[in-house]
């Protein structure tokens, strides 16, 4: 088996043909890097760099593969996993304030929530109101700085 690197594609050649693996195929790309790094003659650092990874990342990928197999080579979702600012209690309070006073603005609701100890931005209040269809009448609910921010 021989490998030929062509930028964002690696051609794997064997006796019966060839197979092209693109960088966009994350799992195959990382697996091919591990095969070349563990079974080839070049140093793992050179192989990692050719595939666009650092030495540290190479060893992280290798450890994940050894623990959980090929499924571990797919990247996990980045960033927050939940709306930690707009959790259940905050959302309930926003809806409650809107039902108690349908004319109250998102800014006032945000101010009340902050006084109650919740760390929330006015834009997050707008988003909750929008999700529940409770935005202010005559507003595009673009929020502060948007094209037609509510005027109160």
C-alpha positions as CSV (number, residue, x, y, z in Angstrom):
1,X,0.0,0.0,0.0
2,X,1.3,3.4,-0.9
3,X,0.1,6.9,-0.1
4,X,0.3,10.0,-2.2
5,X,-0.6,13.4,-0.7
6,X,-2.2,15.9,-3.0
7,X,-3.1,18.9,-0.8
8,X,-6.5,18.2,0.7
9,X,-6.7,14.6,-0.7
10,X,-4.7,11.5,0.0
11,X,-4.6,8.8,-2.7
12,X,-4.2,5.3,-1.2
13,X,-2.9,2.9,-3.8
14,X,-2.8,-0.9,-3.7
15,X,-2.4,-3.8,-6.0
16,X,-6.0,-3.7,-7.2
17,X,-6.6,0.1,-7.5
18,X,-6.7,3.3,-5.6
19,X,-8.9,5.2,-3.2
20,X,-9.1,9.0,-2.6
21,X,-9.7,10.2,0.9
22,X,-10.5,13.9,1.3
23,X,-9.9,16.1,4.3
24,X,-13.6,16.7,4.6
25,X,-14.1,13.1,5.6
26,X,-12.9,13.7,9.2
27,X,-13.0,10.2,10.5
28,X,-11.3,8.6,7.5
29,X,-8.7,11.4,7.4
30,X,-7.7,10.9,11.0
31,X,-7.7,7.1,10.7
32,X,-5.5,7.4,7.6
33,X,-3.1,9.7,9.6
34,X,-3.0,7.1,12.4
35,X,-2.3,4.2,10.0
36,X,0.5,6.2,8.4
37,X,1.9,7.4,11.7
38,X,1.8,4.0,13.4
39,X,2.7,1.8,10.5
40,X,4.8,4.0,8.2
41,X,8.5,4.8,8.3
42,X,8.2,8.6,8.9
43,X,8.1,10.1,12.4
44,X,4.7,10.7,13.8
45,X,5.3,14.4,14.0
46,X,6.0,14.7,10.3
47,X,2.9,12.6,9.5
48,X,0.7,14.8,11.9
49,X,2.0,18.0,10.3
50,X,1.3,16.6,6.8
51,X,-2.3,15.9,7.8
52,X,-2.7,19.3,9.4
53,X,-2.4,18.3,13.0
54,X,0.1,19.2,15.8
55,X,2.1,16.5,17.7
56,X,-0.1,17.0,20.7
57,X,-3.3,16.6,18.7
58,X,-1.9,13.4,17.0
59,X,-1.4,11.8,20.4
60,X,-4.9,12.9,21.5
61,X,-6.5,11.3,18.4
62,X,-4.4,8.2,18.9
63,X,-5.5,7.9,22.6
64,X,-9.1,8.4,21.7
65,X,-8.9,5.8,18.9
66,X,-7.3,3.3,21.3
67,X,-10.0,3.8,23.9
68,X,-13.2,3.9,21.8
69,X,-12.3,3.0,18.2
70,X,-13.1,4.8,15.0
71,X,-16.3,6.4,16.5
72,X,-14.0,8.5,18.7
73,X,-12.4,10.2,15.7
74,X,-15.5,12.3,14.9
75,X,-15.3,15.7,16.6
76,X,-17.9,16.4,19.3
77,X,-20.1,19.5,19.1
78,X,-18.2,22.5,20.3
79,X,-19.4,25.3,22.6
80,X,-22.1,25.2,25.3
81,X,-24.3,22.2,25.3
82,X,-27.3,24.0,26.8
83,X,-28.7,27.5,27.0
84,X,-27.3,28.0,30.5
85,X,-28.4,31.7,30.6
86,X,-31.9,30.8,29.5
87,X,-32.5,27.8,31.6
88,X,-35.9,26.5,32.8
89,X,-36.4,28.9,35.7
90,X,-35.4,32.0,33.8
91,X,-37.6,31.1,30.9
92,X,-40.6,30.5,33.2
93,X,-40.0,33.9,34.8
94,X,-39.8,35.7,31.5
95,X,-43.1,34.1,30.3
96,X,-44.6,34.9,33.8
97,X,-43.7,38.5,33.6
98,X,-45.1,38.9,30.1
99,X,-48.4,37.2,31.1
100,X,-48.7,39.4,34.2
101,X,-48.2,42.5,32.1
102,X,-48.5,42.0,28.3
103,X,-47.2,45.6,27.7
104,X,-44.0,45.2,29.7
105,X,-40.9,45.5,27.5
106,X,-38.1,43.0,27.3
107,X,-35.7,45.5,28.8
108,X,-37.9,45.8,31.9
109,X,-38.3,42.1,32.2
110,X,-34.5,41.8,31.9
111,X,-34.0,44.4,34.6
112,X,-36.4,42.6,36.9
113,X,-34.6,39.3,36.4
114,X,-31.3,40.9,37.1
115,X,-32.6,42.4,40.3
116,X,-33.8,38.9,41.2
117,X,-30.2,37.6,40.8
118,X,-30.4,36.1,37.3
119,X,-27.5,37.0,34.9
120,X,-29.3,37.6,31.6
121,X,-29.0,40.0,28.8
122,X,-32.0,41.8,27.2
123,X,-31.3,40.1,23.9
124,X,-31.8,36.7,25.7
125,X,-35.1,37.9,27.0
126,X,-36.1,38.9,23.4
127,X,-35.1,35.4,22.2
128,X,-37.3,33.7,24.8
129,X,-40.3,36.0,24.0
130,X,-39.8,35.2,20.3
131,X,-39.6,31.5,20.9
132,X,-43.0,31.6,22.7
133,X,-44.5,34.0,20.3
134,X,-44.8,36.7,22.9
135,X,-42.8,39.5,21.2
136,X,-44.1,43.0,21.4
137,X,-46.7,44.0,18.9
138,X,-45.5,46.1,16.0
139,X,-41.9,44.8,16.5
140,X,-39.8,42.6,14.3
141,X,-38.2,41.5,17.6
142,X,-34.8,42.1,16.2
143,X,-33.7,43.1,19.6
144,X,-31.4,46.0,20.7
145,X,-29.6,47.4,17.8
146,X,-31.7,45.6,15.2
147,X,-33.5,47.3,12.3
148,X,-36.7,47.9,14.2
149,X,-36.0,47.7,17.8
150,X,-39.1,48.2,20.0
151,X,-39.6,51.8,21.1
152,X,-40.8,52.2,24.7
